[in-house]
Amino acid sequence: MLHFPSVSEEAFDFEADWLVKSIDETQKQVLFVGQGKNGDLELVLTYQDQEQFERFLVGELVSLPKEVFIVPETESYPSQYECF
């Protein structure tokens, strides 16, 4: 399942670059804007590692790993009930 619920995996371009739109130094968050087929999407990522956070510059195009866009599906819990 994608991080963007309204977009199917077939319509999403995993290879497209993302524009670094803004950087929040206090919360270590980076706002990315999609390019090409992903042009109407935005993604905010929070970085705990200072070294990873500092590699981004506002206005640069970067490629993000596919794993960033995939959200693990939550396991469904079996219903526990008794039939009478």
QUIVENVEN-V421648 format. One record per run of one state. SS is the DSSP state (hx for helix, st for strand, lp for the rest). FROM is the first residue (numbers start at 1). TO is the last residue. If there is no record, write none. Layout:
SS/FROM/TO
SS/FROM/TO
This chain:
lp/1/1
st/2/2
lp/3/17
st/18/24
lp/25/28
st/29/34
lp/35/35
hx/36/38
lp/39/41
st/42/46
lp/47/49
hx/50/54
lp/55/60
st/61/62
lp/63/65
hx/66/68
lp/69/69
st/70/70
lp/71/84
